[in-house]
């Protein structure tokens, strides 16, 4: 079997179960609405103890409800603490599921609660930040074990709906979606990156006067970057190294990953290398790739 053959998707024959959870204010309701728009049967605010019962009912009629999304929140810590047992029970019963976790920076969550004039469900007599801290503590293991983590810090409701659509709009489960993202180190690391590559070893086009105003999307910059010593070899080896990782993701039922490629400002080197890596990854069977440039256009 070749590396390419090992990435060939296997079509499932059973209902698809998605558990949607995450931080309050991070966009669970928006995600639920987007899923409904694309044919998912969505059940919101389900107590974890009822997860097994609901799944059993759906299993009896897989043709009627082929795609079930269950939204679980943390408004009751006592109920939420049972979710690990509920998910373990599903796994023991042979039910395949995935977990989508929505997160956002504390400052953004505070602003969203203040704009909505709502208290945080766990803040009690304290501040919104107290509720957020308590919720993070309850959810930390859940986030670590999730299959897909989407950071909504920089997403409005429309952008989040689009992201969910890109992830879950297809009929049948997603095989493997890769988001290859360029960024500038001076603006900080992407919080949702599964892999981070540093291409600052490549000579910077910023110091070439005729290239400085252009970006990594322009052919002269692309040629300059990829022709640099070691650049082409790096791209080839990096993509080659990712093949067994992607195969492992599929075995572990993970279907989404973000690969971040950084240079100093996110304008030249990382953009050109991101486009090249995305192009090569897209040639692998069973993989869908999108390239994004987080910091392109920033001063």
MOMOWO-V986222 format. One record per residue. N is the residue number from 1. RES is the residue in three letters. PHI is phi in degrees with one decimal (999 if undefined). PSI is psi in whole degrees, -180 to 180 (* if undefined). D_CENTER is the distance of its C-alpha to the mean C-alpha in Angstrom with 2 decimals. Layout:
BEGIN
N;RES;PHI;PSI;D_CENTER, N;RES;PHI;PSI;D_CENTER
END
This chain:
BEGIN
1;UNK;999;132;29.42, 2;UNK;-83.9;170;27.84, 3;UNK;-61.3;-39;24.38, 4;UNK;-66.1;-41;23.61, 5;UNK;-61.6;-35;25.06, 6;UNK;-67.0;-14;22.92, 7;UNK;-98.1;5;19.80, 8;UNK;-68.1;127;21.48, 9;UNK;-70.3;153;19.58, 10;UNK;-113.0;122;21.47, 11;UNK;-74.1;130;21.68, 12;UNK;-77.3;161;21.62, 13;UNK;-119.2;14;24.68, 14;UNK;-129.0;173;23.60, 15;UNK;-64.2;153;21.86, 16;UNK;-103.4;128;18.11, 17;UNK;-115.1;126;17.16, 18;UNK;-122.1;125;13.98, 19;UNK;-99.0;120;14.21, 20;UNK;-106.5;123;12.60, 21;UNK;-147.8;-170;13.25, 22;UNK;135.8;-171;12.59, 23;UNK;-69.6;140;14.73, 24;UNK;-61.9;131;17.48, 25;UNK;92.8;-4;17.18, 26;UNK;-87.8;-7;13.40, 27;UNK;115.7;26;13.64, 28;UNK;-60.9;-42;14.08, 29;UNK;-65.3;-40;17.04, 30;UNK;-62.6;-44;15.53, 31;UNK;-62.0;-42;12.77, 32;UNK;-62.0;-43;15.75, 33;UNK;-63.3;-40;17.87, 34;UNK;-65.4;-40;15.53, 35;UNK;-63.7;-43;15.33, 36;UNK;-59.7;-38;19.11, 37;UNK;-63.5;-20;19.61, 38;UNK;-116.4;31;18.32, 39;UNK;90.8;5;20.48, 40;UNK;-82.1;143;18.80, 41;UNK;-88.1;114;21.30, 42;UNK;-108.2;130;19.85, 43;UNK;-118.1;117;21.56, 44;UNK;-99.8;153;20.92, 45;UNK;56.5;40;22.13, 46;UNK;-81.0;127;23.08, 47;UNK;-61.4;135;24.72, 48;UNK;-54.2;-31;23.16, 49;UNK;-62.9;-22;26.68, 50;UNK;-92.8;-1;26.69, 51;UNK;-62.4;-46;23.55, 52;UNK;-63.4;-42;25.69, 53;UNK;-63.3;-44;28.35, 54;UNK;-63.5;-43;26.11, 55;UNK;-63.2;-38;24.48, 56;UNK;-63.3;-40;28.04, 57;UNK;-63.7;-43;29.17, 58;UNK;-67.1;-36;26.43, 59;UNK;-62.7;-26;27.20, 60;UNK;-77.1;-17;30.74, 61;UNK;-137.8;59;29.77, 62;UNK;-61.0;-27;26.78, 63;UNK;-74.3;-28;28.10, 64;UNK;-79.1;-38;28.24, 65;UNK;-129.9;78;24.74, 66;UNK;-73.0;-21;22.63, 67;UNK;-133.7;110;19.30, 68;UNK;-114.9;127;19.22, 69;UNK;-116.2;128;16.67, 70;UNK;-115.8;121;17.89, 71;UNK;-98.3;120;17.00, 72;UNK;-121.9;129;18.23, 73;UNK;-115.3;-176;18.89, 74;UNK;-113.5;22;20.83, 75;UNK;-60.8;-25;23.91, 76;UNK;-120.8;108;26.01, 77;UNK;-60.7;-36;25.31, 78;UNK;-64.2;-43;27.84, 79;UNK;-68.3;-42;26.19, 80;UNK;-65.6;-30;22.66, 81;UNK;-62.5;-17;24.12, 82;UNK;-87.2;-1;24.92, 83;UNK;-67.5;-34;21.40, 84;UNK;-60.9;-43;21.33, 85;UNK;-65.5;-39;24.59, 86;UNK;-64.7;-44;23.49, 87;UNK;-68.5;-38;20.47, 88;UNK;-62.9;-37;22.81, 89;UNK;-64.9;-39;25.30, 90;UNK;-63.5;-45;23.05, 91;UNK;-63.1;-42;22.32, 92;UNK;-64.1;-30;26.06, 93;UNK;-84.6;1;26.92, 94;UNK;82.1;18;24.92, 95;UNK;-88.2;121;22.36, 96;UNK;-85.6;133;19.02, 97;UNK;-146.1;165;16.07, 98;UNK;-129.0;156;12.36, 99;UNK;-118.9;123;10.93, 100;UNK;-101.9;122;8.23, 101;UNK;-114.3;126;8.51, 102;UNK;-104.3;134;8.81, 103;UNK;-138.8;166;10.23, 104;UNK;-162.8;161;12.34, 105;UNK;-63.0;150;15.24, 106;UNK;-56.1;-44;18.49, 107;UNK;-61.3;-38;20.44, 108;UNK;-69.5;-41;18.28, 109;UNK;-62.2;-43;18.42, 110;UNK;-59.5;-46;22.17, 111;UNK;-62.2;-39;22.67, 112;UNK;-65.8;-40;21.05, 113;UNK;-67.3;-40;23.33, 114;UNK;-66.6;-40;26.26, 115;UNK;-65.6;-36;25.83, 116;UNK;-84.9;-5;25.70, 117;UNK;53.9;44;28.59, 118;UNK;-121.0;147;27.19, 119;UNK;-79.9;156;27.41, 120;UNK;-73.6;139;24.57, 121;UNK;-60.6;-19;25.14, 122;UNK;-114.0;10;25.76, 123;UNK;-79.5;-22;27.66, 124;UNK;58.4;-126;31.05, 125;UNK;-91.1;3;33.75, 126;UNK;-92.7;-160;31.62, 127;UNK;-89.8;168;29.37, 128;UNK;-57.8;-41;25.91, 129;UNK;-61.4;-33;24.71, 130;UNK;-64.2;-42;26.44, 131;UNK;-64.8;-41;24.55, 132;UNK;-63.0;-44;21.15, 133;UNK;-62.2;-42;22.28, 134;UNK;-64.2;-40;23.49, 135;UNK;-67.9;-41;20.33, 136;UNK;-59.4;-38;18.22, 137;UNK;-64.8;-41;20.87, 138;UNK;-67.7;-36;20.66, 139;UNK;-93.7;-5;16.88, 140;UNK;-59.3;-41;16.42, 141;UNK;-70.0;-37;16.90, 142;UNK;-63.6;-43;14.71, 143;UNK;-62.8;-43;11.67, 144;UNK;-62.1;-36;12.65, 145;UNK;-89.3;-3;13.10, 146;UNK;-70.7;151;9.99, 147;UNK;-79.6;-37;8.40, 148;UNK;-133.2;126;4.85, 149;UNK;-116.8;123;4.46, 150;UNK;-115.4;121;4.24, 151;UNK;-89.1;120;7.26, 152;UNK;-102.0;13;9.87, 153;UNK;-51.9;-46;12.63, 154;UNK;-102.0;16;13.39, 155;UNK;-110.6;131;12.69, 156;UNK;-85.2;-178;15.72, 157;UNK;-62.5;-34;16.00, 158;UNK;-71.0;-42;16.33, 159;UNK;-67.0;-38;13.32, 160;UNK;-66.2;-43;11.13, 161;UNK;-60.3;-39;13.13, 162;UNK;-64.9;-42;12.60, 163;UNK;-61.8;-43;8.79, 164;UNK;-65.8;-39;9.41, 165;UNK;-60.7;-44;12.27, 166;UNK;-63.5;-32;10.68, 167;UNK;-80.2;-38;8.55, 168;UNK;-129.6;13;11.60, 169;UNK;-83.1;-15;14.75, 170;UNK;-74.5;155;16.28, 171;UNK;-76.1;130;19.05, 172;UNK;85.7;165;18.29, 173;UNK;-65.2;152;15.19, 174;UNK;-71.3;140;12.65, 175;UNK;-78.1;-74;13.79, 176;UNK;-158.1;118;11.22, 177;UNK;-108.5;131;9.03, 178;UNK;-117.7;131;8.83, 179;UNK;-107.7;111;8.11, 180;UNK;-99.1;118;11.21, 181;UNK;-123.3;130;11.84, 182;UNK;-89.3;152;15.29, 183;UNK;-157.1;165;16.24, 184;UNK;-106.4;128;19.47, 185;UNK;-58.8;-31;20.16, 186;UNK;-70.0;-12;22.59, 187;UNK;-102.4;4;19.92, 188;UNK;98.5;156;17.92, 189;UNK;-73.2;144;15.06, 190;UNK;-64.1;129;11.45, 191;UNK;-72.7;-21;10.38, 192;UNK;-104.7;17;6.74, 193;UNK;-77.5;132;8.32, 194;UNK;-84.7;-31;8.98, 195;UNK;-134.5;144;12.13, 196;UNK;-129.2;123;14.41, 197;UNK;-112.2;137;17.44, 198;UNK;-107.6;113;20.44, 199;UNK;-107.3;25;22.63, 200;UNK;-73.1;-2;25.18, 201;UNK;-75.5;-16;27.68, 202;UNK;-83.3;137;28.22, 203;UNK;-51.8;139;31.01, 204;UNK;-85.8;119;29.85, 205;UNK;-62.4;-15;30.89, 206;UNK;-56.0;-31;31.25, 207;UNK;-89.7;5;34.65, 208;UNK;-104.3;110;35.85, 209;UNK;-50.9;-43;37.41, 210;UNK;-74.0;-17;36.96, 211;UNK;-97.3;-21;33.25, 212;UNK;-54.3;-45;32.33, 213;UNK;-76.0;-12;31.89, 214;UNK;-88.1;178;29.80, 215;UNK;-127.0;175;26.11, 216;UNK;-66.6;-8;24.35, 217;UNK;-83.8;-14;24.21, 218;UNK;-86.4;139;28.02, 219;UNK;-58.3;-43;29.81, 220;UNK;-59.1;-40;32.17, 221;UNK;-69.3;-43;29.40, 222;UNK;-58.4;-46;27.45, 223;UNK;-63.8;-41;30.70, 224;UNK;-62.0;-45;31.54, 225;UNK;-68.8;-50;28.27, 226;UNK;-74.3;-19;28.04, 227;UNK;-86.0;-8;31.79, 228;UNK;-65.8;152;31.70, 229;UNK;-56.7;124;32.79, 230;UNK;87.0;-14;30.09, 231;UNK;-67.2;-51;27.34, 232;UNK;-62.6;-41;27.61, 233;UNK;-63.4;-39;28.02, 234;UNK;-61.7;-48;24.89, 235;UNK;-60.3;-47;22.73, 236;UNK;-61.9;-46;24.41, 237;UNK;-68.5;-36;24.14, 238;UNK;-65.7;-47;20.50, 239;UNK;-62.7;-42;19.52, 240;UNK;-61.0;-40;22.04, 241;UNK;-68.4;-27;20.64, 242;UNK;-76.4;-21;17.14, 243;UNK;-56.8;-52;18.78, 244;UNK;-65.7;-27;19.54, 245;UNK;-66.2;-46;16.13, 246;UNK;-64.1;-39;14.54, 247;UNK;-62.9;-40;17.44, 248;UNK;-66.1;-38;16.86, 249;UNK;-57.9;-43;13.27, 250;UNK;-65.9;-41;14.93, 251;UNK;-62.4;-34;17.71, 252;UNK;-90.2;9;15.56, 253;UNK;63.2;34;13.84, 254;UNK;-101.6;137;10.32, 255;UNK;-126.3;7;8.98, 256;UNK;-150.0;138;5.79, 257;UNK;-149.8;148;6.04, 258;UNK;-112.8;126;6.60, 259;UNK;-111.4;114;10.38, 260;UNK;-101.6;135;12.14, 261;UNK;-122.7;119;15.83, 262;UNK;-118.1;145;18.11, 263;UNK;-128.9;-165;21.72, 264;UNK;-65.1;-55;23.84, 265;UNK;-111.3;-6;23.17, 266;UNK;74.8;28;20.41, 267;UNK;-114.3;-42;23.03, 268;UNK;-110.1;-76;24.70, 269;UNK;-62.5;-50;23.82, 270;UNK;-65.5;-33;20.04, 271;UNK;-67.1;-47;19.93, 272;UNK;-63.7;-44;22.37, 273;UNK;-69.1;-38;20.82, 274;UNK;-59.2;-46;17.30, 275;UNK;-61.6;-40;19.03, 276;UNK;-70.5;-43;20.99, 277;UNK;-63.4;-43;18.27, 278;UNK;-61.9;-41;16.28, 279;UNK;-62.6;-41;19.64, 280;UNK;-74.7;-39;20.43, 281;UNK;-64.3;-34;17.22, 282;UNK;-65.9;-16;17.66, 283;UNK;-79.9;-13;21.04, 284;UNK;-76.8;138;19.78, 285;UNK;-69.7;145;20.27, 286;UNK;76.2;15;17.58, 287;UNK;-125.1;133;14.82, 288;UNK;-114.1;130;13.43, 289;UNK;-124.2;137;12.67, 290;UNK;-129.3;137;12.13, 291;UNK;-104.7;133;13.51, 292;UNK;-132.3;151;13.06, 293;UNK;-126.4;94;15.51, 294;UNK;-59.9;-43;14.65, 295;UNK;-109.1;7;18.23, 296;UNK;-65.2;129;20.35, 297;UNK;98.1;-11;23.21, 298;UNK;-80.8;148;23.32, 299;UNK;-78.8;*;26.68
END
